[in-house]
């Protein structure tokens, strides 16, 4: 524990003189203090900012201290709460402790007593946070995503990723679809000092324009028709960690401006909100478009481009990494086939190295997943490979047999059935995240079988 830590304290006290006295005393001890005189304002502030400790008087206008305590304890990371009252009873104390208060204090009290309680409450919260972070670290089975390559320029990219991961500078990852931009973003996060914090990813092109601002920055209740509750945005959820903004070029000019302001100030307003929300995060952006050309065309803001492009990483397409094709193919076969994974026949290797791979590594991965299902006698031949895109300079094209989407659909459905729809187990077997599996279930319209 740091003995000189700057604790962020909220005081909710309806007696202005007493509130001012408390604020002056705690600020004099080096703490950051904000004071409110009614329960509603205190609750709004507790939900807009992260406080370590809250001192709540029980009797207040709008909402009493116990109601503020009850509501704030439902939040994701609530502060420790100390309840203060002028006419305390045993029943009130019991109610406060049952609602999750750290402690209970009756007036009159000594200022030194307040100081001790605030520090002890802060220490409890720090221990809880550190325990959660430790459990998060232990739960990370795949600490750093594996990027398989023997292509020298790609190895140079990985060396750059390792060097820049330790900074908080914004990174722009460029490259065609399927080249591994998401893997690089995950590596940047997990090699950084933010690895214990959240990694939040958003595909800017996959969310409708009319809801993208709300997804990124959240909204207040009543901000627009259908906004029946407050919603925290992805920027707020990523605080303390990294936000990966894939296809950032899909943002319209208005959102580009709001994003730029949020990055420069480290704060923003939820849609329909009037209270500033502070966040501490690192931005990793990605695009398969030439953003420099978009700037020249006037469709992407130059100031935002330079803000997200502090460090630039460009991933080569797979057609330039032909030396990696056999290596990657074997890697994916082992991933999908396990100990009984099939091997690649010479004609399959020749077909793959002549193919231009328009879908890059993602396409190769899908082709190998299909090959594991269709291989006969433990060997993958050229006929097992659905290389249906444009051929390379040699002009060779292999006939597509079954659409990849159909193969993937059947494979996921089979695995879900095998594990009785335990989505955690299914995601592990499929080698994808639970979030990706959930998206696939929705995309393919799967429904859990009725029980019994």
N, C-alpha and C positions, 0 to 999 in steps of 0.2 A: 504494500500500500504506500502511496505517496503521501507523506505527511503534509505537504504544502499544496495539496490538490485544490483546485478552484471548483467548489461545489455550486451547482446551479439550483437555487432555492426559489420556490414560489410561496408567497405568503398571502393567504386569504383571510382578512380580518376586517370586520365591519366597523371597528372603532379606529378612525383615521389616525389619531395620535399614537395609539398603541402599535398600529401597523407601521407607521413611520419610525417609531423607536426600534422596533424589531429589525426593520430594513437597515437602519443606520448601524445597529450593533453587528449584524451578520456581514454586512458589506465591509465593516471595519476589520472583520476577521479574514478578509480576502475572498469572500464568496460573491458570486454573481446573483443578485436578488431582484425579483420583481414582485410588486405588491398590488393586490386587488381588494376591493371592498364589497364585492358581492359574489355569490357562488357561480352564477352564469358566466361572468367574465373570467373567473378563475378556471372553470371547466374548459372554456374555449381556448384559453392560453395553454392549458395542459395538453390539449389535443393538437395544438398548432406547433408547439415546440417540445423539445425533450428536456425535462427537468429531472434532477436527481432526487430531490426531497421536496415535499409539499407540506406546509403548516396550515391546517384548515381549522378555522373557528367553526363551531357547530352552528351557532345562530347567525345567519346571514340572510340578506335579501335574495330574492330570486330562487336560489337553491341553498339548502342548508349543507353543512359540512359533511354529514353522513351520506347525503344523496350524491354530492360531488365525489366522495370516496367510492361509493358503489359504482358509479358510472365509469370513473377513471380506471378502476381495477379490471374493467372489461377490455381495456386497450391492450395492444400487443406488448409494449414495454413500459408499464406504468412506473411512476416514481414511488419511492417509499413515502408513506403518508403518516404524519403525526397530527392527531386530533387535539384541539385545544378548546376548552369550554370554561365558562365562568360559574356554572352551577352544575358541576359534574355529579353523576350518580353512578352506582355500580352497574345499573342496567345500561346506561349510555356507554360506559367503558366496554362492557361485554359486546354490545352491538358493534362498536367500532372495531374491536379485535376480530369479531366474526367476519366482518366485511373486508378484512385484510390490512388493517392499520398496523404500522410498525409499533406505535406506542400511543399513549394517551396522557395528556397533561392538563391539570386544572389550574385556573387562575386563583390567586396570584402565583407567579412562578419567578424563579431567578433566571437572569439572562445566561449565566454560566450553565444552568441546567439545559437551556435551549441549545447552546453550543455543543454540549456533549451528545445530546440526542440527535442533532442534525448529523454530526460526524459519524456516529454509530449507525444511523440509518443509511448513510452514504456507503459505509463500509459493507453493510449487508447487501446493498444493491450491486456494488462492484463484484463481490464474491459470486452473486447470482449470475451476473453477466459473464464473468470469467469461466464459470462452470459450464454455461451454455456454449461459449466459444470452444472450450476444450472438447465437449461432446461433439460439436460440429467438426472439429479437426479429426477426431477419432473416427467419425462416421464417413470421412472421405476416403473411399476405397481407391478411387482413381484420382490421386492428387493432381497429377499433371497429364493432360491428354497426350497420347502417344502419336507422334507424327513420324511415319516410316518413310525414309528417303536415303538415297546414296547419291543424289544429284547435288553437285557442289553449290550451285546458286541457292537451292532450297536449304542446304545446311547453313549457308551464310544467313539466310532469313531467320532460321531458328536461333542462331547465335545472337542475332540482333534482338530477337524477342526476349531472350534471357537477360540481356544487358538492360533493356529499357523497362522491363517489368517492374523493377525496383523503384521507379520514379512514379510520380502522380501525373505526368504529362499526358495530354490527350494523344490518342493514337488513331490514325486512319489506315485501315487495312483495305487494300484494293485488290481486285482480281475477278476473274470470271466466276459465274455461279458454279459451285461444286469444287472449288479449289482448296477449301479448308479454312475460310475466313473465321468461321465460328470456333474451330479448334484453336486458332491463334488467339482469339479473344479469351477463351477459357484458360489458355496457358499464361497469357499476360496477367490475368486475375490471380491464378493459383500460385504463380511465382512471386507475387507481390506481397507487401506487408498487409494488404487488405484481404488476404486469402481466407481469413476466418469470417469475414463479412459476407453479405449477400452478393451474388452475381445475378443480375436481372437482365434478361435479354428481351428485346422487342424488335419485331420485323416491321419496320415503318410502312412497307408496301402492302402488308397483309391486313392492316386495320383501316376501316373506312375513314375517309377524311373528316367526316362530321363527328367522329368519336375519338379521334387520335389525340386531341388536346386533353380530353378527360382521362384517357389511358395514361398519358405521360405525366400530367400534373395533378390529376384527381379533381374532384368537384365537391361542392358543398350541397347539403340537402336543399332542394328547391331551386338549384341553379338553372334547371331546364326541366321540361315535362318528363316525368319518369325518374327524376333524381330524388328518390324518396329517402335516401340516407346519404351521409357523407361517404365518399370513396377516396382512399389514399391512392395517389398516382404512382407510377413506376419509379419516378425520380425520388419520391419520398421513401419508397420501399427499398431503394438501392443505397440509402444513406449508410455510410461506413464501409461500402464496398464498391462495386463496379457496375456500370450500366453499359450493356452492349447494344448499340443502335445499328441494326443491320438494315441495309438499303436506305440509308439516311437521305439519299437524293430524292426519295419519294415525298419528303415534307414540302408542303406548299410554302410560299413566301411568308405568310403571316406566322406560321408555326416556326419557321426558320428564325424569325426575329425573336419570338418568345424563348426559343431554345438558347439563342445566343445570349440573351439577357440573363437567363437562369445560370448559364455556365460562367458568365463574367462576375455576377454578384453572389453566386452560391445560394440564391434564394429565389422564390417565385410565389405566385398566388394560385391557389386552386381555382378552378372555374367557378365563378360566382362568389369567390371568397374575398375578404377584406383584410385578413391577417396574413402576414408574410410567413412563409414556411422556409426554414433554413435546411440545407442538405449538404452533406460532405461526401462526394463520390468522385470516381474517376470515369471518364468517358472513353470508351473504345467504339469507334464508328467503323462501318464497313459499307462498301459500295461496289457494284459490278459495272458502274458507269464511270466515265471519265469526268470527275467533278471539276477538274481544272477547265475542261471544255465547257461544262455547264456554267461556270463562272463567266467565261468569255461570252457565252450566249445570253447571259443575263437572267438565267433561270435558277441559279443558285447563288446565294449571297456570298460575296467575296470575304466579308468579315467573319462569317461563320466558317467558311472553308479554312481560313488561316487559323481560326480558333481550335478546330478539331484536327488540324493537320500538323500539330507540333512535331510529331514523329510519323513518318510515312513508311508503311510496309506493303510491298507489292508481291503477290503470290503468282508464280508462273503457272500457266495451264499445263495439264497433263501431257498434251502433245509435245511439249518441250522437254518433258521428263520421261521419255521412253525408257530410259535406263531403270526407272522406278516401277514400270508396269509389272514385270514378273515378281518383284519384291512385294508390291502392294497386293497383287492377286493372291500370292501365297499367304500373306498376312490375313486377308479377308476370308480365305478358305478355312484357315485355322480358326478364325473367330466364329464363323457360322457352323463349321463342321465338327469342331472339337477334336478329340483324339482320333476319330475316324474320318477326318477331313480327306476329301479326294485330292488327287494330284493332277497337274496340268499336262496334257499330252503335247508333244511338239507342235502339232497343227494348231492347237488352241493358243499356245504362246505366239506362234507366227501371226495368227489372225489378230491377236490383241495388240501386237507391236506395230502392225500395219494400219490399225484403226486410228482415227483422229480424235476419239473421245470428246465429243462436243459437250458432254455433261461432266467432264473431268473426273476427279476422284470419286465424287458421289455416284456417278454412273458406273464406274468400275466396281464400286462396293455393291451396288444393286445387282450387277451382272453376276458377281461371284456368289451372292446370296441365292440367286436363281440356279446357278450351276451346282451348288451343293444339293439342291432338291432334285435335279434332273440327271446328275452324273450316274453312269452305269459302271458297275464293277470297280468303283473307286477311282475312276479316271474321267476328267473333263476333256471333251473333244471340242473342236471348232463348232460342230453342229449344235452343241449345248449352249452356245453363246449368242444371245440376242443382240448382235451388234447391228442395230437397224438404222443408225445415224449415218451421216456422210462419211464415206471412206477417206483414207489418207491418200497421199499422192499416188500410191500404187493402184488405186482404183478398186480395191477389194471391198465387197460388202457381203456380210453374212445375213441370211434370211432370218428375220425375227419370227419366233415360233409362238410365244405367248407374251402378251403385254406385261411389262414389269409390274404395273399396278395390280394386275390380277394375281401374279405370283406373290407379291407382298401381302395382298389381302388374304389369300388362302393361308399363307404362312402364319400371319398374326392370328387369324381365327383359329388355326390348329393349336397354336401355343396357348391361347386363352382357354380353349376347351380342355387342353391337357392339364392345366393348373387350376381347373375349376373357377376360372375368372378371377384368380388372385393377381391383381394388376402389378403388384410389386414383384412377384416371382416372374410373371410374364415379361416385364421390362428387363429383368436381369438376364433371362434366357435369350431375349431378342437383342440384347446389347444396346438398348436405347434407354433414355431417361423416362421415368414415369410420366412426365409432362408430355413428352413426344408420343408415348403410347396413348395417352388420353386423347391427344389431337388426332391420332390415326383412328381411334375408335369412333370419334365423331365424324371424321372424313368418310369412313367406309360405312357408316350407318349401322355399326354393330349394336346389339342389344343384349344385355345380360339375360340368360335364360331364367324363367320363373322358377322359384324354389319349389322343390317337391315334384 
